[in-house]
């Protein structure tokens, strides 16, 4: 499920939305009210239950071969997503929907490279929402590794200190980082 020419996507577990109204998200780092959507390339970031914490990494032109091998692996594609085991059942059973929204109502958002599209006026979907279907199958068909981990933090730490592109969504919902003790610091 990806956006195509002339539209962007908004993913939701609610199939009854008829109009998207700008709002300030609870997790917003900016005060403006927006309607949020994603394009073709960033759609896989949302092939998850809404509240599922996820860490993602992908190759960029300036990614080193060593980082690619260390984090993604040999012959394993260009992208990897990671979730925690406790979210696997939700990945299998969630009913996720994609709303197609007119791209003309949106502008790219994010620096240094855009990661989303935002609108500042209400937006009406181009049609009814479409069921996204099997999220594991979408990952497989797109050639995106999906790793299921006990703890996201070691993966996240490796990704954020690498030359790969990365994104973390809903990480506040991840199992908390283990506390560092005095003996750990030696």
C-alpha positions in Angstrom: 0.0 0.0 0.0 1.8 3.1 -1.3 0.9 6.5 -2.5 0.9 7.2 -6.2 0.8 10.2 -8.5 -1.5 13.0 -7.2 -2.1 11.6 -3.7 -0.5 11.0 -0.4 -1.6 8.6 2.3 -2.8 8.8 5.9 -2.9 5.4 7.8 -5.4 4.9 10.5 -7.1 2.1 12.5 -10.3 4.2 12.2 -12.3 3.5 9.0 -14.9 6.2 9.6 -12.9 9.4 9.0 -14.7 11.7 6.4 -12.6 14.8 6.9 -9.1 15.4 8.3 -8.8 18.5 10.4 -5.4 20.1 11.3 -4.4 19.4 15.0 -1.4 19.7 17.1 -0.2 16.1 17.8 0.5 15.1 21.3 4.0 14.3 20.3 4.5 17.5 18.2 7.8 19.3 18.4 6.2 22.4 16.7 3.2 24.4 17.7 1.4 24.4 14.3 -1.7 22.4 13.6 -1.4 20.0 10.7 -3.0 17.1 8.8 -0.2 14.6 8.4 0.3 12.3 5.4 3.2 10.3 3.8 4.3 9.7 0.2 5.3 6.6 -1.6 8.8 6.3 0.0 7.7 6.8 3.6 4.5 4.7 3.5 6.3 1.6 4.9 7.0 3.6 8.1 3.3 3.3 8.8 2.7 -0.4 8.0 2.3 -0.9 11.8 -0.4 -0.6 14.5 -0.6 3.0 15.3 0.9 2.8 18.8 3.5 0.2 17.9 7.1 1.4 18.7 9.3 0.9 15.7 12.9 1.6 14.7 13.8 1.8 11.0 17.0 2.1 9.0 17.8 2.3 5.3 20.8 2.9 3.1 21.5 6.3 1.7 24.1 7.3 -0.9 26.6 8.3 1.8 26.1 5.1 3.9 29.3 3.2 4.4 29.5 -0.5 3.4 30.6 -1.3 6.9 27.4 0.2 8.4 25.2 -1.4 5.8 26.7 -4.8 6.5 26.6 -4.3 10.3 23.0 -3.1 10.6 21.2 -4.4 7.5 23.3 -7.4 6.5 24.7 -9.0 3.4 22.2 -9.5 0.6 19.3 -8.4 2.9 17.9 -5.4 0.9 18.3 -1.8 1.6 15.9 -1.3 4.5 15.2 -2.9 7.9 12.4 -2.3 10.4 12.4 -3.5 14.0 9.6 -4.0 16.6 9.4 -5.7 19.9 8.0 -9.3 20.4 5.2 -7.9 22.5 3.8 -6.1 19.4 4.0 -9.1 17.0 0.4 -10.3 17.6 -0.9 -6.7 17.0 1.1 -6.6 13.7 -0.6 -9.8 12.7 -4.2 -8.8 13.7 -4.6 -5.0 13.4 -7.1 -3.7 10.9 -5.2 -0.8 9.3 -6.7 1.5 6.6 -5.1 3.9 4.2 -6.8 7.1 3.2 -5.8 8.6 -0.1 -5.6 12.4 0.2 -5.0 15.0 -2.6 -1.3 15.8 -2.8 -2.0 19.4 -3.8 -3.3 20.1 -0.3 0.1 19.2 1.2 3.6 20.4 1.4 6.8 18.4 2.3 7.8 18.6 6.0 11.1 17.8 7.7 14.7 18.7 7.4 17.3 17.9 6.2 15.1 15.6 4.1 11.3 15.6 4.2 9.8 12.7 6.1 6.1 13.6 5.9 3.6 15.9 4.1 1.4 18.4 6.0 -1.7 20.4 5.3 -2.9 23.4 7.3 -6.5 23.3 6.1 -9.0 20.5 6.5 -8.7 17.8 3.9 -11.4 15.4 2.5 -10.2 11.9 1.4 -10.4 11.2 -2.3 -12.6 8.1 -1.5 -13.3 5.6 1.2 -10.4 4.2 3.1 -8.8 1.0 1.8 -7.9 -1.9 4.1 -4.1 -2.2 4.1 -4.2 -6.0 4.7 -1.4 -8.2 5.9 1.4 -6.0 7.3 4.0 -8.8 7.4 3.2 -9.6 3.8 3.6 -5.9 2.8 7.1 -5.9 4.4 8.0 -9.1 2.6 6.7 -8.0 -0.8 8.6 -4.7 -0.5 11.8 -6.5 0.4 12.0 -4.8 3.8 13.4 -6.9 6.7 11.2 -7.0 9.7 13.1 -7.9 12.9 11.4 -8.8 16.1 13.5 -8.0 19.1 13.2 -8.3 22.8 14.6 -4.8 23.3 14.6 -2.0 20.6 17.3 0.1 22.3 20.5 -1.6 21.2 19.3 -1.6 17.6 18.2 2.0 17.9 21.6 3.0 19.4 23.4 1.3 16.6 21.3 2.9 13.9 21.5 6.4 15.2 25.2 6.3 15.4 25.6 4.9 11.8 25.7 6.5 8.4 22.3 4.9 7.5 19.1 6.9 7.3 16.8 6.2 10.2 13.5 6.9 11.9 12.0 6.0 15.2 8.2 6.2 15.7 6.3 5.8 19.0 9.6 4.9 20.8 8.0 6.2 24.0 5.9 3.0 23.9 8.9 0.7 23.7 10.0 -1.3 26.7 12.0 1.2 28.9 15.7 1.2 28.6 17.4 -0.8 31.3 18.7 1.3 34.2 22.5 1.9 34.1 24.1 0.8 37.4 27.4 1.9 38.8 28.9 -1.5 37.9 27.8 -1.1 34.3 29.9 2.1 34.0 33.2 0.4 34.7 
